[in-house]
């Protein structure tokens, strides 16, 4: 059915996914203890039922912090990144007049004082933000004020065009990893070799290079890990090794045809790919055809970089296309130009309710918050609630109350709290969106600075003078030999750059195998004067075959973590280290690198601890 036909017929209820519920999930019952919580809010009730400690004995009277105001950082222009199109836009930190993002970050004008009080006399639990409620045992959905705020924000602003009847629900998590673990627990059964029939083995599909925390959680469950081919956008729908090819030609001798996809669609980790709407629709229709559930992990959704378009358009090797100007044709606006400019989630095409989306505060607030949320069809959220009730129960009350106060602020005249705005009110939705815009601006400028330096250093240039044919005099011109050592795609989103090396151009390529050259290069980069730490491609290889055949050809660089003034020098140090390595012509030098204790000690035997080792790692 076409988009037009579906729109004309109206939204349908989400499909029933219960046939994929795990055996454990099907046996879960609502928590008897949690059922009592709804009675706790009855005015004047004498609570002798719950095993709750007395809040007067909590050793915390207030929770206070100095926090940023929403407009601390300078945004970059809102211009859709999908589909990539020719653009004259330049957001280079060298050419744009942008105030410093670090020197002023601690100034009083860019900060506010946030305070969560001990007690707020407010009967409505959705408006009550205090330590008395936040630090007490609570509901598994999440702290009620924050749950309600995020649910409304998700349904009305982040994903206002979810096409199934009734829309999605949410449940708070302890970050995306926790959300993924619960989704896997709900939608797959463990399989043990030697105990279970091969025919019962289930599978998880992922990109050919993937974020391995998720994969490493699925592997011990016995799931088949099934890599899908990728290009510069991300997961491929068609072609050899693409999603359709893998599902249509599935070998049942390996087990059941996989029914789960784990994917990072914006700034894909590690390859930085950003999946177009057109590709999403193609993949989604394949998932409908083969009854597949999509677990969409999207920590970098807000970090989309329009300025990368011109570089993709100029790069003849990029697999990104150049169709007509971008238009997402979404019937309902988010209410914010910034959010409307972003490539929408799989949820925007999810007319059957088969998308489980993972969001997190890790990249928008801080990783240590361990706070996020799942967006999915209500029936599945209810089942995830059952898992949460008897496992994590809910995220940290300290974190939830502080984030709630920053966003919502005091809820009445008798509320002694202070929110994240300068006047003590909350950021509200507009402030949160403005904060996200500023974050995108900072990371986009970093990306451009890093990529410009990286691009400038990707060739090994050798110059010299050639004697005349007679051999008597020297010509007055130079010979230039240019060898490309590596290539990369300017990222349309995320925090990473995926560097692809051409080790065949190394002077020792015919004497030393590529995987050893890659390992030696990694070691070389950690040594003085380069001192940069990169993430080798092998660590993102979901299978041994990919690790051995392709993983060693790539390094992942993270431009997000280093201090602002070191972004360009770090990229130059990386490029200089690669150039130095391409100058190695003695095979013994490679063997010396491979045999060195490159992490524990330097060439003088001194411990590296305390040295400044520039990291391009990230997580």
VENDA-V598974 format. One record per backbone hydrogen bond with DSSP energy under -1.0 kcal/mol. NH is the residue of the N-H (numbers start at 1). CO is the residue of the C=O. If there is no record, write none. Layout:
# VENDA-V598974
NH_CO, NH_CO
This chain:
# VENDA-V598974
6_2, 7_3, 8_4, 9_5, 15_352, 20_17, 21_18, 22_186, 26_22, 28_25, 35_31, 36_33, 37_34, 39_36, 42_39, 45_42, 48_46, 52_50, 57_54, 58_55, 63_116, 65_114, 67_112, 69_110, 72_69, 96_92, 98_96, 105_102, 107_104, 110_107, 111_108, 112_67, 114_65, 115_418, 116_63, 122_120, 127_124, 131_117, 132_118, 134_130, 135_131, 142_139, 147_143, 148_144, 149_145, 150_146, 151_147, 152_148, 153_149, 154_150, 155_151, 156_152, 157_153, 158_153, 159_154, 165_12, 167_164, 169_376, 171_374, 172_141, 173_372, 179_175, 180_176, 181_177, 182_178, 183_179, 184_180, 185_181, 186_182, 187_183, 188_184, 191_221, 195_192, 196_192, 200_197, 201_198, 204_224, 205_260, 206_226, 208_228, 210_540, 216_212, 218_214, 219_215, 222_219, 223_218, 224_202, 226_204, 228_206, 229_241, 231_234, 236_229, 242_239, 243_236, 244_237, 246_242, 247_243, 248_244, 249_245, 250_247, 254_251, 256_201, 261_293, 262_205, 263_295, 268_273, 272_268, 275_265, 280_276, 281_277, 282_278, 283_279, 284_280, 285_281, 286_282, 287_283, 288_284, 289_285, 290_286, 292_287, 293_259, 294_354, 295_261, 296_356, 297_263, 298_358, 301_298, 303_300, 304_302, 305_492, 308_305, 309_306, 312_308, 313_309, 314_310, 318_315, 340_336, 341_337, 342_339, 348_345, 349_346, 351_349, 356_294, 357_375, 358_296, 359_373, 361_371, 365_361, 369_366, 370_367, 372_173, 373_359, 374_171, 375_357, 376_169, 381_377, 382_378, 383_379, 384_380, 385_381, 386_382, 387_383, 388_384, 389_385, 391_388, 393_388, 394_392, 400_396, 401_397, 402_398, 403_399, 404_400, 405_401, 406_402, 407_403, 408_404, 409_405, 415_412, 418_115, 419_424, 420_406, 421_425, 424_421, 427_406, 428_407, 431_427, 432_428, 433_429, 434_430, 435_431, 436_432, 437_433, 438_434, 439_435, 440_436, 441_437, 442_438, 443_439, 444_440, 445_441, 446_442, 447_443, 448_444, 449_445, 450_446, 451_447, 452_448, 453_449, 454_450, 455_451, 456_452, 458_455, 460_483, 462_481, 464_479, 468_473, 471_468, 475_466, 479_464, 481_462, 483_460, 485_458, 486_458, 487_500, 494_303, 497_557, 499_555, 500_487, 501_553, 502_485, 505_502, 506_503, 509_506, 511_508, 512_508, 517_513, 518_514, 519_515, 520_516, 521_517, 522_518, 523_519, 524_520, 525_521, 526_523, 527_524, 530_527, 531_527, 532_525, 533_614, 535_556, 537_554, 539_536, 540_537, 541_538, 547_543, 548_544, 549_545, 550_546, 551_546, 553_550, 554_551, 555_499, 556_535, 557_497, 559_495, 566_563, 567_564, 570_566, 571_567, 572_568, 573_569, 574_570, 575_571, 576_572, 577_573, 578_574, 579_575, 580_576, 581_577, 582_578, 584_581, 591_587, 592_588, 593_589, 594_590, 595_591, 598_596, 601_597, 602_606, 605_602, 608_600, 611_608, 613_611, 614_531, 616_533
